[in-house]
Amino acid sequence: MITIVGAGSTTGAALIPMLLEETDEKLQLLSSRPLAYDHERVQMHVVNVRDKNVLKQTIMAAMPQMVINLAAMTNVDKCESERQMAWDLNVTLVENLARITRVLDAKMVHISTDYVFDGTKGPYTETSVPNPINYYGKSKLAGENICVAGNANSLVIRTNVIYGPPRERPDFVRWVLDALDSQTPIRVVDDQIGNPTYVDDLAEVIMRLGMSRRTGLYHAGGADFLSRYDFALKIAEFFKLDPSIISRVTTAELAQPARRPLRLGLISLKAETDLRMRLRGVDSGLTSIRQYVVRHREELL
Ligand SMILES: NC(=O)c1ccc[n+]([C@@H]2O[C@H](COP(=O)([O-])OP(=O)(O)OC[C@H]3O[C@@H](n4cnc5c(N)ncnc54)[C@H](OP(=O)(O)O)[C@@H]3O)[C@@H](O)[C@H]2O)c1
C-alpha cells in the first residue's frame, strides 16, 4: 500500500495513473476533495490533512509501506501573507507525516523546491547550501529538515517550474497558451532562470526513487535552463502562435509581494545517474503536451 497525501495536486494527476499502470500497489489517496479514480486498487479519503488525529487514524488504518507527500501551499505570494497556513501545510503536516511513517516503519517521500536557494549562483546541486529569501522557501526548507530529522528512511525530491498536459490547475505553459489564444498581452520576467520540469518526468523520479531503497536528497529538473520569458517565446514558437503579446519585464519592475530568487535551476545528475534516465528538455516536453492533446481531444473539448 502507498499513501498519497495531496492526491489532487498537479503532480498527483501524473503520478497516480503511473503508479496504477506500472506497479501492483494499492493506493490510499488523501485529498480535500473527492477525486475521480474509479479503480479497484484505489481507496479515496476526503480529509482535512491539517487535522493531526484524522491524518494519523486514516494512514495508520491502511498500514502503507510508503507515504508520498504532494500537499503544500505552493502560492509564493500567499505564503508571504498567510504565514500560519503556509507553516501548517509546508512544515507541521510534514512533521506529522514523518512521525506517522516512522511509527509504521514506512518510507516517507517529500517534494521540495529550488526556492530553498537564494538564486545568486544557480544552478544548484544537492550539496549547495540553501538560503531561502521568502516565506515559501523558508517553510519548504523547514519541511525538508523536519522530514529528514523525523524519519531516517525518507527521500526529499526538489523540483522547479512543473508543467505538463492541460489539467485542472493551470501551469505556466497553460497560462501562456491561454494568453496567446485570446491575444491578451502578458508581461513575463526575463531574469528568473530555472529548468522547467515535465510533470511525468517528476512522477517517474518520485515513483522509481520511492520504490527503490534510496533515501536522502535528490534534485529533479528538466534538461534546459532558461528564463521564463524565453520559455514563453519557445511556447509561442512551438505552437506557431504570434508572440507579439509577450513582453519582457524584470522581477524588480513586477514588484510581487514575495521576493523572488533569480538564478535558480536544479542540477539533476544524481537522480539521472542513479535511475539511468534523462529528464526531458522543453522541446520534448512541449511535444509530449501536443501528443497528449491530440490523444485526449474529445475529453478536452
Ligand atoms: N508547481 C511547481 O512548479 C513546483 C515547483 C517547485 C516545487 N514544487 C513542489 O512540488 C509539490 C507538488 O506541487 P504541485 O504543483 O503538484 O502542487 P499543487 O498542484 O499546488 O497542489 C498542492 C496540493 O496541496 C493540497 N493543499 C493545498 N492547499 C491546501 C489547504 N489549504 N488545505 C489542504 N490541502 C491543501 C491540495 O491537495 P488536494 O487537492 O489533494 O486537497 C493541493 O492540490 C509541492 O511540495 C510543491 O512545493 C512545485
The ligand as an ORCA input file, in Angstrom:
! r2SCAN-3c Opt
* xyz 0 1
  N       4.325     23.618     -9.165
  C       5.619     23.907     -9.227
  O       6.102     24.497    -10.216
  C       6.534     23.477     -8.111
  C       7.852     23.933     -8.134
  C       8.729     23.523     -7.116
  C       8.281     22.667     -6.130
  N       7.002     22.254     -6.108
  C       6.591     21.350     -5.018
  O       6.053     20.167     -5.574
  C       4.997     19.675     -4.743
  C       3.780     19.433     -5.588
  O       3.453     20.648     -6.233
  P       2.192     20.766     -7.203
  O       2.404     21.976     -8.049
  O       1.902     19.454     -7.816
  O       1.076     21.115     -6.119
  P      -0.317     21.837     -6.358
  O      -0.887     21.484     -7.670
  O      -0.180     23.278     -5.991
  O      -1.189     21.116     -5.247
  C      -0.882     21.133     -3.896
  C      -1.917     20.319     -3.152
  O      -1.770     20.579     -1.766
  C      -3.030     20.458     -1.142
  N      -3.379     21.723     -0.497
  C      -3.078     22.971     -0.908
  N      -3.644     23.873     -0.078
  C      -4.320     23.168      0.865
  C      -5.095     23.505      2.011
  N      -5.298     24.780      2.376
  N      -5.634     22.508      2.746
  C      -5.430     21.209      2.396
  N      -4.696     20.815      1.335
  C      -4.156     21.783      0.587
  C      -4.074     20.187     -2.217
  O      -4.250     18.775     -2.286
  P      -5.710     18.145     -2.597
  O      -6.155     18.795     -3.877
  O      -5.461     16.706     -2.711
  O      -6.543     18.526     -1.421
  C      -3.371     20.681     -3.477
  O      -3.853     20.058     -4.611
  C       4.836     20.703     -3.624
  O       5.528     20.255     -2.487
  C       5.491     21.947     -4.160
  O       6.027     22.741     -3.105
  C       6.113     22.639     -7.074
*
